[in-house]
Amino acid sequence: MVGLLRPLSAAATLLLAPATPLTGSSVSASSVGGRRWRSVRADAGGGWLSGLLGGKGGGASTAMMVTPGTVKAGDPVLHEPAQEVAPGDVLSEKVQGVIDRMVDVMRRAPGVGLAAPQIGVPLRIIVLEDTQEYISYAPKKDIEAQDRRPFDLLVIINPKIKSTSKRTALFFEGCLSVDGYRAVVERHLDVEVSGLDRNGSTMKVRASGWQARILQHECDHLEGTLYVDKMVARTFRVVENLDLPLPTGCPQLGAR
Ligand SMILES: *[C@@H]1O[C@H](CO)[C@@H](O)[C@H](O)[C@H]1NC(C)=O
């Protein structure tokens, strides 16, 4: 993702400035599967990689202003494993409401993925989506290096992820729960994820490249793992410095 984060284009600026703020949280001291969770902050912010659309969008002030609904690093919900959704609860209003809210928060961020703990809900649910429009804001050479292709909205409940090859790649990534920073993370290039869709049917997704990275990032959230827990620490930087050279001794970006 190096070089992916450019100064905002006009279009990206529009995307980063939703017309209407999310209204307050409807998830409050609710219980699913007998477990309770804390009320969700009405104005915490969005999916990961808002910066993915171009530059400083993931910067603290912008992200916090325009991406309501997410909790930030330090909140215990982001640092502990999330709970399985009981299959019998998938069609419940609560779980369906959480999914709707996740999709809404992700799109408003805008981001390409979101995990339920990021909206303060400790359940094993992820959503992800990448569009031709989002991708059009990235430099062509980055799109190719990252093997980034659009895919339709995916909602996966209780995802189980496994890598399906030994191939890995290093690129910068960010997270709206860690506003304003980026670091290089090594990720598998090929994964398979199985779980339940929002209708409770079993599903399986095979993904590679950037989509595989998003899946790994989101599934990590369900283990209480943030990218900062596995980043190449010496590459950590404020988003404004994203394009500055890597320190001596850091691994090269790209596939290995
Ligand atoms: C869930 O079921 C509805 C109604 O049958 C259908 O329209 C929708 O495509 C299904 N969603 C998924 C993800 O399969």
The ligand as a Gaussian input file, in Angstrom:
#p B3LYP/6-31G(d) Opt

LIG

0 1
 C      -30.600000     -14.222000       2.139000
 O      -31.934000     -14.540000       1.817000
 C      -32.594000     -13.556000       1.035000
 C      -34.038000     -13.950000       0.908000
 O      -34.141000     -15.289000       0.468000
 C      -31.884000     -13.424000      -0.295000
 O      -32.496000     -12.434000      -1.076000
 C      -30.452000     -13.062000      -0.055000
 O      -29.732000     -13.026000      -1.265000
 C      -29.783000     -14.031000       0.893000
 N      -28.464000     -13.535000       1.245000
 C      -27.383000     -14.277000       1.137000
 C      -26.103000     -13.645000       1.551000
 O      -27.404000     -15.420000       0.734000

